[in-house]
Amino acid sequence: MSPRAIETLRAADLIAAEDTRNTIKLLNHFEIKTHMTSYHEYNRTEKAYELVRRAEQGETIAVVSDAGMPAISDPGEVLVRMALDAGIEVTIVPGPCAAVSALAISGQTTGRFVFEAFLPQEKKERRARIEGLRDETRTIVLYEAPHRLAKTLAELAEVLGGERELSLVRELTKRHEEVQRGKFFLLFGALRRGGRPSGNSRRICAGHIRKERGRTARGRNIRFFGFYAGRTCGLVRVPGL
């Protein structure tokens, strides 16, 4: 936790947290007294209107996510668009991102990759998304929940091929961090034999196929901050620091 991060959270007028029960632990540790409000997947649009209105009135809002980089496959994406449309300055200090962290230790090609986040749950849309990856030559990075992992691997292997290289990454930066590497059919078989995996969502890094072939800000701020798996990530610019 950098001094810049601590000062930003202290200086903000309001902290919009994905889960206030988790964020309060961070705030208490650093004796930060800033008021919080919840901002998550289920109130992302309604609450974003409120946050933008408060920013338009001159308040500085800090946005905190629980498990990843704010606004990357995250409700903060909606808030960023709405704030920019309203002419509000949005700033961030970069930090860890689950997708990039998983890619870095995956052993797959990292020079070119595509991030697909979570695949759609609706069957037809999901199939279309996977089919669209059939001829993708870059490394593919996806997120998946443990209870859906076996099904997703089977669907991906059917389209991408069971011989494609795969890395499964979970519990990043935690005590039980784990990376499994191998071909689709081997890891899928091991997963089936071992039963349902536990832990947080896993990152799937599928090796690439080798083939031949603004708006001006007006001084108001929405600032983004997050912590991932107990480590700080993304923060925002603090004027003068």
N, C-alpha and C positions, 0 to 999 in steps of 0.2 A: 504494500500500500504506500504509494508515494506521497510526499508532502503536498504535491500539487493536487492529488486526488482528494486528500483530506480537506484541504482548503476549499476546493470546489464544492464539496458536499456541505461544508459549514456555511459557505457564502450564499448558497442557493436559497431562494424563498420557499421552495417546495421540492420534495423528492418524490417522483412518481416511481413506485417500486412494483415489480412483477409479483412479489410476495412479501408483504410488510413483515411477516413473521421471520423471514430469513434476513431481510435487510436490517432489521432492528438489532440483530446480533453484531453486525458490522458497525453500526452507528454507536452502539453502547461501548464497544471496544475502544473506539477512538473518541468517545465523549462528544459525539455530534448530536446536537439537539434539534436539528432542522425537522420541521413537520413533514409527515409522509402522507401520501394517498396511494391507493392501489391502481395499477395500470397493467392489464393483462389481456390475454387472447379474447376473453369473453366480454370485455367492455372497451375494446380498443378504439372503436369508432366514436362512441358516445363520450368516453373520457377524453379522447383526443380533442374534440371540440372544446371541452372545458379547459384543457391545458393550453390550447392555442389562445383562447379568450384571455386567460390570465397572463400569458406572455405578451399579448397585445396591450395589456394594461401596465406593462413595465416589469413584471416579475420574471425572475430567472428560474427555470425548471431544470432539475437534474433528473435524468431517467436511468433507472437501475434495473438490469435484468439478472436473473438468478443463475442461468446456466448457458452462457454464451455471450457473443458480441451483440449489444443492443442494435436493433434494426436489421440484423442479418438473420433471415428466417425467423422473424420476431415481430411482435405487435408494434414495436417502435418504427417499423417501416411506414405504417399508416400515419403516425404522428409526424415523421420527417416530411412526407409529401404535403400534409395539411399545413405545417408550419411554413414551408417554403412558399406555398401558394399564397399564404397570408403576408409574405414579405418578412418573416421572422428569421433572424440569424440562427443557424443550426451549426454547432461546432462539436468536434470530437477529438480526443487524444487516443490514438490507436492502442490496442492491447491485444491479448490472446484471442484467437478465434478457433472454435472447435474444429471447423473444417480444415483450416490451414495447419493447425497443430497435428491433426490426424494424418494429413497428407505428408507432413515433414518426416514422420517416423514410419510411414507405411512401407517404404521401400519401392514404391511405384515411381514412375516418371513424374517429376514435379514442374518441369519447364512449361508445360501446357496442360491445363486441366479445366473441367467444367463442373460447377457446383449445382446439384439438383435438389438439395435440401430433402424434405420428406416427399415421397411419391404420393399422388392423390389416392384417396381411399375408394372413390367411386370406380367401379370395375372397368367401365369403358374408357374413362379418362386415364386411369392408371395404365391400362394396356397400351393406349396411344402414346403415353409418355415413354414407356419402356421401348416400344417399337421405334420411337424417334432416336433412341440411343444406339440402335443396331449398328450403324456405320460410323459412330463417333470414334475418332482416332485419338482424342485426348483422354487422360486419366479422368474417370468419373468419380465424383465424391457425392455420397448420399448419406442421409440420416435415416435411422430406423429404430423403432421401439423394440425391446427384447422379445415381447410376445409375438411380434409379427416378423421377426428376422428370418426364420426358416422359410416361411411362405415367400417372402420377398426374394431371398436367394434363389429359390426354385424358379420364380418368374424371370429373374434376371438371367439365370443360366440358360433357360429355354430360348431366350432371344439372343443373348450375347455369346453363348457357347460355354460349355462346361470346362473347356481348356483354358479359359481366360484367367489370368492371374488376379488374385483377390487379396485384399488386406482388410481384416476386421479389427477395429480399434475401439476400446471401451475404457471407461473410468479414467479419462485423461487427467494427468497431474495428481491423481489420488494414489493412495497406498496400493490399491489393487489394479493399477494401470496394466492393460494387457493388449498385445498386438498378436493376431493370428494371421499368418501368411501362407498362401498356397493357391492351388487351382480351385475354381468354383466347386467342382464335384467332390473334391477331397474335403474342403471345409464344410460343405453342406452335409456330407456324410458324417463327419465328426460331430457336427451340431446336432444332428438327428439322434445319434447314439448317446450324446451327453444330456439330452432333454432340453427343456426351456432354459435359456440363459437368464441371469439376473442382472441387476444393476441398471444404470441409466441407459439412455438411447445409445446405440452403437453407430460408429461412422464406417461406412463401406467405401473403400477405395478400390475401384476396378481398373486394372491396368489397361493401357490403351492398346488398340489394334494396330499393328505395324502394316502399313499399306503403301504402295507407290501412288501416290496421288495427293437560368439564374436570375436568378433575380437578385437585385441589390438589397442588402440587409439594412435595417433601420435602427440598429442598436439594441434590439431586444434579443433575448437568448433562450434557446432550449438546449440544454447541455446533456450529453449522454455519458453515463457511467455504468459499468457492470462488473460483476465478479463471476468468475467461472471456476467451479470446483474448488472453491476456497482460495483462488488466486484472483488478484485484481485484473480486470481487462477494461477496455475502452474507457477513455475519459475525455474530458473536454478542455478546450482552451480557457485559461483564466487570464483576463486582461492583465498585462504587466508581468506575467510569469513566463 
